[in-house]
Amino acid sequence: MAAERPSKAKIGDDGVMAPDPLEASERSELSSIASSLEQISRRVTEMADAASKAKRGEAAMNLIAVERALLGAVRRLERLMTGGR
């Protein structure tokens, strides 16, 4: 069975598929998730700072990596909510 090709109406001038518009309930849920991730990121940042001050370098480094991943997820959710890429 052949893969279904996207309709031309959903492909932008740059050849990239346009994002599907979000329903209001989806946008609201994603906004709530993004807010939660931001709060968790702040908590992780506090833990990373404490680990760094306590000279626990490996823990601090791993917590900073987690913080970056969380902030990346927040940015990606925000782009999804605004229809950006």
Secondary structure, 3 states (H helix, E strand, C coil): CCCCCCCHHHECCCCCECCCCCCHHHHHHHHHHHHHHHHHHHHHHHHHHHHHHCCCHHHHHHHHHHHHHHHHHHHHHHHHHHCCC
